[in-house]
Amino acid sequence: MRKFFIKTKNNYPLNKFNMSNRREFLKKAGLLGAFAFSKPEFIKSPKFKLGLQLYTLHKEMSADVPGTLKKAASFGYQEVETYSYNYGKNKYYWGLKPAELKQILDDNNLSSSSGHYDLDKFILNGSTPDDMKRYVDDCISGALVLKQDYIVWPWLDPQFRTMEKFKFLSDTLNTIGEQIKKAKLQLAYHNHDFEFIDHNGQIGYDLILKETDPDLVKMEMDLYWFSHSSKLTAHEYFVRNPGRFVCWHIKDMDKNNRDLHTTVGDGTINFKTFFPDAKLAGVKHIFVEQGNNYIPNALDCVERSAKFVKRELL
């Protein structure tokens, strides 16, 4: 076996140091080690902003947008992911023009890097490609005002969950992904459970990844639905598709009923197993989400989730 030595400036290997030199070397090394570990904040500094998918607070947002965003900021959230965008002549988020919502976000030191838009309403359903193009232009206009980076396709109705329709979806994603890319934004696709259903040995999620252009279509991985329904591990997907999973939804699974959500940290998902792969996956943003099972209420859940994520994951 070949031996390696640390050399001194006089080109003597460390194993030939006399005891005085060895002690001096170890002393200096110890000082360096002490310096490295005397600043734990360097080690624990957050890699991601703490984000929140606002659907978690959908009732609160419908009733009081400014008040709800102020509370979210007070819990330590730094960015939010929007949903609920009216299109056409009147472009509104919860009854607010994009510029009005942007001002409220700014007032609370919040940013919005991503938004869920109702793109699924324009796939078939009597809509034409021109209808989709116009809606995508509307989404782009709103996203640019909010300074978002990602326009997310969030849902697919049951009648479109066949392998044939997944192929049609993939072609559609490539088309609108190119349109969105020209606006210097990025399209992403958000998964649920139905993409992982086995269709005679074929998986919809795998087809979407295979048939879409990695440069035009990124993925927003919902860690709850992935843990709930995927037969492959997240690591396997990250290795096969590095850099495509730009956003994660941090959503936990209830201990007594795996079909229910729960406050992050109170459930069965060990999120720490995902984070070592964040760089491989290509993650840029994480968003806490909870869609049901609020105990005692959604605001309390959002606050407790923030505490857990800040303490254990960031």
C-alpha positions in Angstrom: 0.0 0.0 0.0 1.4 3.4 -0.9 2.0 5.7 2.0 1.2 9.4 2.0 2.9 12.0 4.3 2.1 15.6 5.2 5.3 17.5 4.3 6.7 20.6 6.1 8.1 23.6 4.3 11.5 21.9 4.5 10.0 18.9 2.7 10.3 16.5 5.7 7.4 14.1 6.1 5.4 14.5 9.3 6.4 11.1 10.6 10.0 12.3 10.8 9.2 15.4 12.9 11.0 15.4 16.3 8.7 15.6 19.3 8.9 19.3 19.6 7.9 19.9 16.0 5.1 17.3 16.3 3.7 19.1 19.4 3.9 22.4 17.7 2.0 21.0 14.7 -0.7 19.4 16.8 -1.0 22.7 18.8 -1.6 24.7 15.7 -4.0 22.1 14.3 -5.9 22.2 17.6 -6.2 25.9 17.4 -7.6 25.7 13.9 -10.0 23.0 15.0 -11.1 25.2 17.9 -11.7 28.1 15.6 -13.7 26.0 13.2 -16.1 24.8 15.9 -16.3 28.0 17.9 -18.8 29.4 15.3 -21.7 27.0 15.3 -23.8 29.4 13.4 -21.6 28.8 10.3 -22.6 25.1 10.5 -26.3 25.6 11.2 -26.9 28.6 8.9 -30.1 27.9 6.9 -29.6 26.7 3.3 -33.1 27.6 2.3 -35.6 30.3 3.2 -38.5 29.0 5.3 -41.4 28.9 2.9 -45.2 28.3 3.2 -47.7 27.1 0.6 -50.6 29.5 1.3 -53.2 26.8 0.6 -52.4 25.7 4.2 -54.2 28.8 5.3 -56.9 28.9 2.6 -59.8 29.9 4.9 -57.7 32.6 6.6 -56.4 33.9 3.2 -60.0 34.1 1.9 -61.1 36.2 4.9 -58.1 38.4 5.5 -55.0 38.5 3.3 -53.0 41.2 5.0 -53.7 39.9 8.5 -52.9 36.3 7.5 -49.6 37.2 5.8 -48.6 39.3 8.8 -49.1 36.3 11.1 -47.2 34.0 8.8 -44.3 36.4 8.8 -44.4 36.6 12.6 -44.0 32.8 12.8 -40.7 33.1 10.9 -41.8 32.4 7.3 -39.7 34.3 4.8 -41.4 33.4 1.5 -44.7 32.1 0.3 -46.1 30.1 -2.6 -49.4 31.5 -4.0 -52.5 29.8 -5.4 -55.9 31.1 -6.4 -55.2 33.4 -9.4 -58.2 34.7 -11.4 -57.4 35.1 -15.1 -58.7 37.0 -18.0 -59.7 40.7 -17.9 -59.5 40.9 -14.1 -56.2 39.3 -12.8 -56.5 38.9 -9.0 -55.0 37.0 -6.2 -57.7 36.7 -3.5 -59.3 39.8 -4.9 -56.1 41.8 -5.0 -54.3 43.0 -8.1 -50.8 41.5 -8.4 -49.2 44.9 -7.4 -51.4 45.1 -4.4 -50.4 41.7 -3.2 -46.8 42.4 -3.8 -47.0 45.5 -1.6 -48.5 43.5 1.3 -45.7 40.9 0.9 -43.1 43.7 0.9 -44.7 45.2 4.0 -44.1 41.9 5.8 -40.7 41.2 4.4 -42.0 38.3 2.5 -41.1 37.2 -1.0 -43.0 34.8 -3.3 -40.7 32.6 -5.4 -43.4 30.3 -6.8 -47.2 30.1 -7.5 -49.7 27.4 -8.3 -51.8 28.3 -11.3 -54.9 26.7 -12.7 -53.2 25.4 -15.9 -55.1 22.1 -15.7 -58.4 23.9 -16.5 -57.0 24.4 -20.0 -56.0 20.9 -20.9 -58.8 19.6 -23.2 -62.1 20.5 -21.5 -63.1 22.2 -24.8 -60.2 24.5 -24.5 -57.9 25.2 -27.5 -54.2 25.7 -27.6 -54.8 29.4 -28.0 -56.8 29.4 -24.8 -53.9 27.8 -23.0 -51.4 30.2 -24.5 -53.5 33.3 -23.4 -53.9 31.9 -19.9 -50.1 31.2 -19.6 -49.5 34.8 -20.7 -51.8 35.9 -17.9 -49.9 33.7 -15.4 -46.6 35.1 -16.6 -47.8 38.7 -16.1 -48.9 38.0 -12.5 -45.8 36.0 -11.7 -43.5 38.8 -13.0 -45.2 41.4 -10.8 -44.7 39.2 -7.7 -41.1 38.4 -8.9 -41.8 34.7 -8.8 -39.4 32.3 -10.4 -41.7 29.3 -10.9 -45.1 28.8 -12.4 -46.4 25.4 -11.1 -48.9 23.0 -12.6 -50.7 21.8 -9.5 -53.4 19.3 -10.4 -54.9 16.9 -12.9 -58.6 15.9 -12.9 -59.4 12.1 -12.6 -60.4 11.7 -16.3 -56.9 12.8 -17.4 -55.0 10.2 -15.3 -54.4 7.5 -18.0 -51.1 6.8 -19.6 -52.4 8.2 -22.8 -53.4 11.4 -21.1 -50.1 11.6 -19.2 -48.4 11.5 -22.6 -50.6 14.3 -23.8 -49.9 16.2 -20.6 -46.1 15.8 -21.2 -46.4 17.3 -24.6 -48.5 20.2 -23.2 -45.9 20.8 -20.5 -43.1 21.0 -23.0 -45.1 23.6 -25.1 -46.0 25.9 -22.2 -42.6 25.3 -20.6 -41.0 26.9 -23.6 -43.4 29.8 -23.5 -42.7 30.3 -19.8 -38.9 30.0 -20.4 -39.0 32.8 -22.9 -40.3 35.0 -20.2 -37.2 34.0 -18.1 -39.4 32.0 -15.7 -39.6 28.3 -15.1 -42.4 25.7 -15.3 -42.7 23.0 -12.6 -45.0 20.1 -12.1 -46.4 19.2 -8.7 -47.3 15.6 -7.9 -50.0 13.9 -5.9 -50.6 10.2 -5.4 -52.2 9.4 -8.7 -49.0 9.8 -10.8 -47.6 6.7 -9.0 -50.4 4.3 -9.8 -49.2 1.3 -11.7 -50.8 1.0 -15.2 -49.7 -2.5 -16.3 -46.1 -1.8 -15.3 -46.1 1.9 -16.3 -46.0 4.8 -13.9 -47.3 8.2 -14.9 -44.7 10.1 -13.0 -41.9 8.2 -14.8 -43.5 9.0 -18.2 -43.7 12.7 -17.4 -40.0 12.8 -16.4 -39.0 10.8 -19.5 -41.2 12.7 -22.0 -40.6 16.3 -20.8 -37.5 18.4 -21.6 -35.5 18.8 -18.4 -34.6 22.4 -19.3 -38.3 23.3 -19.8 -40.1 21.3 -17.1 -38.9 21.0 -13.5 -40.6 19.2 -10.7 -42.1 20.3 -7.4 -41.9 17.1 -5.2 -44.6 16.8 -2.6 -42.8 14.7 0.0 -46.0 13.6 1.7 -47.5 12.2 -1.5 -44.2 10.7 -2.6 -43.9 8.9 0.8 -47.5 7.9 0.6 -47.5 6.3 -2.9 -44.1 5.9 -4.7 -42.5 2.5 -4.9 -39.1 4.0 -5.6 -37.1 6.0 -3.1 -36.6 9.7 -3.5 -32.9 9.1 -3.8 -33.5 6.8 -6.8 -35.5 9.6 -8.5 -32.8 12.2 -7.7 -30.0 10.0 -9.1 -31.9 9.3 -12.3 -33.0 13.0 -12.7 -30.5 15.2 -11.0 -31.3 18.9 -10.7 -35.0 18.6 -11.7 -36.6 18.8 -8.3 -36.4 22.5 -7.7 -39.1 22.8 -5.0 -40.2 20.5 -2.2 -43.4 20.5 -0.2 -42.7 19.7 3.4 -45.9 18.0 4.4 -46.2 15.3 7.2 -48.3 12.1 7.5 -50.6 11.5 10.4 -49.5 8.6 12.6 -52.9 7.0 12.8 -54.2 7.6 9.3 -51.7 7.8 6.5 -54.3 9.5 4.3 -54.4 12.5 6.6 -51.8 15.3 6.9 -50.5 16.6 10.2 -48.3 19.4 11.6 -44.7 19.0 10.4 -42.7 17.1 13.0 -45.8 15.3 14.5 -46.1 12.7 11.8 -44.3 9.6 10.5 -42.1 11.2 7.7 -38.4 11.5 8.6 -37.6 14.6 6.6 -33.9 14.5 7.6 -33.5 11.5 5.2 -34.3 13.8 2.3 -32.2 16.8 3.0 -28.7 15.2 2.3 -29.9 14.8 -1.3 -31.1 18.4 -1.7 -28.1 19.4 -3.8 -28.4 16.4 -6.0 -32.1 17.0 -6.4 -31.6 20.6 -7.4 -33.8 22.1 -4.6 -34.0 25.8 -4.5 -37.1 26.3 -2.3 -39.0 24.4 0.4 -42.6 25.1 1.4 -44.4 23.9 4.5 -47.9 22.6 3.6 -50.8 21.0 5.4 -54.1 20.5 3.6 -56.3 19.0 6.3 -56.4 17.6 9.9 -55.7 21.0 11.6 -55.4 20.4 15.3 -56.5 22.7 16.9 -56.5 25.1 13.9 -54.5 26.0 10.8 -52.6 28.9 12.3 -51.4 26.9 15.2 -50.3 24.1 12.9 -48.4 26.6 10.7 -46.6 28.1 13.7 -45.6 24.7 15.1 -44.4 23.5 11.7 -42.2 26.6 11.4 -40.6 25.9 14.8 -39.9 22.3 13.9 -38.4 23.1 10.4 -36.2 25.9 11.8 -35.0 23.8 14.7 -34.5 20.4 12.9 -34.1 20.9 9.2 -32.6 24.4 8.4 
